[in-house]
Amino acid sequence: MVCSYTGYPYKIEIYAGKQVNEARALGTKVVNNLLSIVKNSLQVFFDNFFTFYDLMIDLVNRNIKTTGTIRVNIEPRNIEVL
């Protein structure tokens, strides 16, 4: 769901099961679809299901700031913190 700072919903996507032949990760697909309506730069917050390094790099390149949680049981990788 994409909402305004006042809580007004702009766009909602309801999960309806796995899509056939989808190359992208589900989280990446959902975030890109929801943010397709965004025209200006903004800040996005999401949980560990949507926290992918490649997605965050893509969003930063589109002038969208990101904040996401990570799981403590995932082995750390040598990646740059943005």
N, C-alpha and C positions, 0 to 999 in steps of 0.2 A: 504494500500500500504506500502510495506517495501522498503526503499531507502537507498542508501549509503550516507555518509556525503557529497558527491559531487552532490547528487540528482539523481544518476543512480537508476532506479527502479529494484528491485530484484524479487518481487512477488506482484501480484495484485489480489484482490478478489472483484468481482462484485456481489452486492446483487441481488439475483434473486427470492426473495420472501421467505416466511416462509417454513422451512423444516418440514416434518411430523415427529412426535415423537422425537423431539429434546429435551433432558433433560436439557442441559446447556443453560444459557442465551446467546442470540445472540452475545453480545459484547465479552463475554468470548470465545465463539467458534471462532469468527473472529480473535481475538488476538492470540489465541493458534495456529490456522491454519497458520496465516501469519508468526509467529515466529518459525514454525517447521523447517525452513531452517537455523536457527541461530545456529552456533556451538560455538561461543565465547561469552563472557560476553559483554553486551552493555547497553546503556541507551535508554529507550523507552518513548516517549511522546504521550499522547492521551487526548481527551476531555472527558467531563462528561458522554457521552454515554458508554464509555469503562472503566470508573473508578469504579471498584468493589473491595472491600476490599479483598475478597477471591482470586480474580485474582491477585491482587498485591502481596499478600503473596506467592502464587504459583510462580510468576515470580521472586521474591526475592530469593526463595529457589532454583531456577534454575540459580542464579547468574546474573539475568537481573534486572537492576535498573529501576525504574518506576517513572514517574511524570505525574500526571493527575489532571484535574480540577474537582471541585465539584460544585454543584448547591447551591445557597444560600437559596433557599426555601425548602430544604430538612432538616428534623429535625435531628440535630446532635446526633450521637450515641457515647457512651463511647468506642472508639476504639483507639488503639495505633497508633501514627503517626510514620511511618517508615522513 
